[in-house]
Amino acid sequence: MPTLRSSETLLPSSPIASPAMGKTDGKGSSTANKKRARSHSTDDGTPIKTHSPANRRSTSSNANGNGKVSKGELLCSPKSPRKRLSDQFSEKPKWNPTDPAQMQAVREALHVATAPSNVVCREEEQKRIFEFCKTCIEQERAGSLYVCGCPGTGKTLSMDRVKENVMLWSKEAGYELPDVLAINCTSLTNTVEIFTTILAKLYPRMKTNSSFSSLQHLQSLFSQSHSSPRRMILIVVDEMDYLITKDRAVLHNLFMLTTFPFSRCILIGIANAIDLADRFLPKLESLNCKPLVITFHAYLKDQILKIIQQRLMVLGYDVFQPLALEFCARKVAAASGDMRRALGVCRSAIEVLEEELRDPSKQGQCNIVTFDHMDIAISKAFKSTVINTIHSLPQHQQIILCALVNFFQQFKKNATTLGELNRSYVQICKSAHVPAAGTLEFTNMCTVLNDQGLLKLGKSKEDKLKRVTLQIDSSDITFAFKGNRFFQNCLEQR
């Protein structure tokens, strides 16, 4: 009988015959023995060691292409699939709130002035504005568009992104790049100055005749083919509410510039009044120059949460507990949907954490903004000195504030006159069965509210024509009267 190279590896209960051995128990038995021998030996007849199931898997994973184990190769168990997958990703670094550089990065990411890399949750509105500008440039025709929405809904930010996209598209499509003029009406010393600004942009070297106004020069230039501008001009007028005058002539003439035969103006107005075109410019529709209206609605909870998360994504570390961010988004969405206020609350929550870390007894307990930190920040934001001031006012002054908020919400405005406010006040008093104050006393109460910084009264020869605007956020008034049935009914009066 031939001698086997290693006898210690054979199974003791199953003697295996060599291929050189003859038949032992007949043909069937010999065939079975051969199969068993082949299953426990290599191609050259050398038996291999048997392994546990785990070792068998190790052997098969370390075998070469022909099923043999490479010599000198260590038979070891591979890493589990879960561990190998986690090795592909580096662990997210932890935020260190005591690091000044990291803290500054967080503050900048949450600052209103920091423009995000991508304006999310406003893709549809941006697309409509872009398509409008694109059509005007392709057809070389003037047009007007009105962007409206509550404060903090991304109007200006979206418009900035659209301007960039329009310039990029014009260059790629082979069109002449349009001139771009951005005007913030709050910087104008008077409303008619807007026409001087437009004229200076179109014709910087033009010497104007003092006997004609800037508006008349523009109207004359847009009426003649030889004097009209060659390229298109995109005029973005922000805070258009400030152009509202008693006779509304400035707004009317501004939109009318797009109707002249050789005008190249693409006029886009941005304001908080939702139905400005319907209320102040009734003649535009009859003159076939009523602007296209695009409304930016208040942000919902999920949208606020998504925008904050997108801003924090660039940091690379977790700053807030997910529950804390969701709480902030839910509270702000219920109050106003103002994204600027949501960012302010988040920055305030970080300050609460900073104060806690300065306390020696609490150092090291928490290095992330929690739900409790956010709760304190929200209480500060909505229960500020303004709220306390509103609570301390006499009843009729509180009714005036309710009347102002009610009027703005009902008519989608952010400014009114003292006469209109008085009518709204009297109507609420009548519905609440409260005797209304006289006109003189009402004017005096509004003057007191103006002195306290709650509202602002404009100047006019007649008291009833004085412009009235809120100096505080309307959500502060809504929050101050939350849970008070009387004032809740005043706010909901229609």
JOJOVEN-V133999 format. One line per field, one symbol per residue. ss: DSSP state (@ for helix, = for strand, . for the rest). phi: phi as a letter, one per 40 degrees, with the letter a starting at -180 (. if undefined). psi: psi as a letter, one per 20 degrees, with the letter a starting at -180 (. if undefined). A space follows every 50 residues. Layout:
BEGIN
ss->???
phi->???
psi->???
END
This chain:
BEGIN
ss->..........................@@@@@@@@@@@@@.=.....=... ..@@@@@@@@@.=.....=...........@@@@@@.............@ @@@@@@@@@.............@@@@@@@@@@@@@@@@@...=======. ....@@@@@@@@@@@@@@@@@@@.....======@@@.....@@@@@@@@ @@...........@@@@@@@@...........======.@@@@.....@@ @@@@@@@@@.....=======....@@@@@.@@@@@.....=====.... @@@@@@@@@@@@@@@....=.@@@@@@@@@@@@@@...@@@@@@@@@@@@ @@@@@@@..@@@......=.@@@@@@@@@@@@..@@@@@@@...@@@@@@ @@@@@@@@@@@....==@@@@@@@@@@@@@@.......@@@@@@@@@@@@ @...===.....@@@.====...@@@@@@@....@@@@@@@...
phi->.ccccacccccccbcbcccccccbbhcccccccccccccbacccgccbcc bcdccccccccbccccgccccgcccaccccdcccccccbccccccbcccd cccccccccccccccccaccgbcccccccccccccccccfbcababbbic cgbgccccccccdccccccdcccgcccccbbbbbcccccacccccccccc ccbcbccccccbcccccccccccbccbcccbcbcbbbcfcdcccbccfcc ccccccccccdbcbcbcbbbacccbdcccbbccccccgbcccbbbccccc dccccccccccccccgacbbcdcccccccccccccagccccccccccccc cccccccccdcbcgcabacbdccccccccccbbcccccccccccdccccc ccccccccccbfbbaabcccccccccccccccfbdccccccccccccccc ccgcbbbcbacbdccccbbccbccccccccbcgccccccccccb
psi->pqpqhoiiiqphinppqqhiqaqgkrgghggghgghghikrahjjpqrqq rrhhhghgghhjqahjjqpqqjppoqprqqhgghghiipqqpqqpniioh ghhhhgghhjqhioprhpnrjkggghgggghgggggggilqrrqqoprrr qkjkggghhghggghgggggghijqppqqpoppoiiiphrhiihhhgggh ggmhjpoqpiiqrhghgghghiiphhiqqgrqpooooqlihiiorgikhg gghghihiiqhkqkpnpoqprhphlghhhimhhhhhjkkpqpppporqqr ghggghgghhhihihjqphqqhhgghggggghhhghjohhhghhgghhhh hggghhhiohijpihpkqorghghggghhhhilahgghgghiqqghhhhg gghggggghhjlrjqarhghhgghghgggghjlppqqrgghghhhhhghg hijhrppapqhphijpppqpirphhggghhjpiohghghhhjp.
END
